[in-house]
Amino acid sequence: MAKIEKLGAVKGMNDILPKDAPLWDYFEDTVRGLMRAYGYRQLRTPILEYTPLFKRGVGEHTDIVEKEMYSFTDALNGEALSMRPEGTASACRAAIEHNLTYDGGKRLWYTGPMFRHERPQRGRYRQFHQVGCEALGFAGPDVDAELIYMCARLWEELDIRDVQLQINSLGNAEERARHRADLIAHLEAHADVLDEDGKRRLHSNPLRVLDSKNPAMQDVANAAPKLIDYLGAESRAHFEQLKRLLKMRGIQYEVNPRLVRGLDYYNLTVFEWVTTRLGSQGTICGGGRYDGLFELLGGKPTPACGFAMGVERILELLREGDVDPKEGVDVYVVHAGEGALQLGMQVAELLRDQGIEVLVHAGEGGFKSQMKKADASGAAFAVILGEDEVSKNEVTLKHLRDETGDGAGSQERMPVSHLPLRLLEVFGFGNGGDED
Ligand code: HAM
């Protein structure tokens, strides 16, 4: 018989294996706490949207829309669909569709997979995950600052250091138009040093030419007219107030006049959090204000600001640090014989009633191999049930680690009915399994 070929995952799309689950859980739990602390409520939108949403929202001349979207025609009905490459356009589409801002501003957050057909490398995947916030209906700059405070608090809670905040202001449409004309003139005057991408974008998206990493173009980019010098009084006041609010909380920032971001919907505030610890994919979070997007998508004028962070990149930073999220259960139940299995399953339910996490040994295995599994499970305790225990309706509780101060290996015997209380006592009240 011909050998059956094994199939792998799609390039650039990763399985997240159980061994990584504790770190993802830890991150997601921390994020949920953060969102509650700032009063943001979760929005869940579909992974597929009509393609024009992103063309209009993100912009026809962005890398994302030009070459990175998973777009296709639904063979069943001919509709043009795209896997979402980001969450902001979807959030605004949903807010318009359900009239979410009818009674005032709304603070929303989301998390989930995004899809971009990029060249995969460390920190860059074709399916990746974002956590994003969108504050809809607020003109800022207080909300711009609030969003940056949220990021700063998250880094503090996750003990992520070495991230720098870069900020810039893109002004309003009229200011950008004046700058654009001068920028195009400058780039045209130096067209000979522009690379292919630079030439292609010269007229379609000249701001992005400034973003180029090509060393040969740095001098031209550095000498280009700076958008920040074209800002009028109102835009400047917005930016100054943002800076004051950041200073008030002790958040360090660098004004980077070349920070333009890769999506077209921004105006006024833009920002990125960058680390040098992840090689070339060092931006862990980016965002800004997009006051024109609602109208572009057919909604009422609605000022808005938001950010999204790359979860894989943040987890990579956490892996380098010394977070040690709890792995495994609190208790592993070891049993020998049919009666012991039944009692074990009952005891486990009693413990779970108290919020204690329990694994009951399943499948074959003598006492010794079960104890090995108990040890490997990460549980702090083994509950041991043999014939003798069953006949007396008792359990043996074995301490597998020294965390409780009772010494690993020590054991005690007690009636089944005493076990939940005894465990709560050693764990501290509630489920102490998460405590140090
Ligand atoms: P973005 O800068 O395109 O912004 O993406 C935000 C973050 O997602 C990036 O800083 C990065 O950490 C992560 N990311 C992007 N592409 C990849 C990839 N291929 N692999 C791994 N991580 C990636 C947005 O998406 C905007 N929607 C942010 C926003 C929200 N602006 C206003 N509201």
Boltz pocket constraint, residues with backbone or C-beta under 6 A from the ligand:
constraints:
  - pocket:
      binder: B
      contacts: [[A, 85], [A, 86], [A, 87], [A, 88], [A, 116], [A, 118], [A, 123], [A, 124], [A, 125], [A, 126], [A, 127], [A, 128], [A, 129], [A, 130], [A, 132], [A, 133], [A, 134], [A, 262], [A, 263], [A, 283], [A, 284], [A, 285], [A, 286], [A, 287], [A, 288], [A, 289], [A, 290], [A, 305], [A, 306], [A, 307], [A, 308], [A, 309], [A, 310], [A, 311], [A, 312], [A, 313]]
      max_distance: 6.0
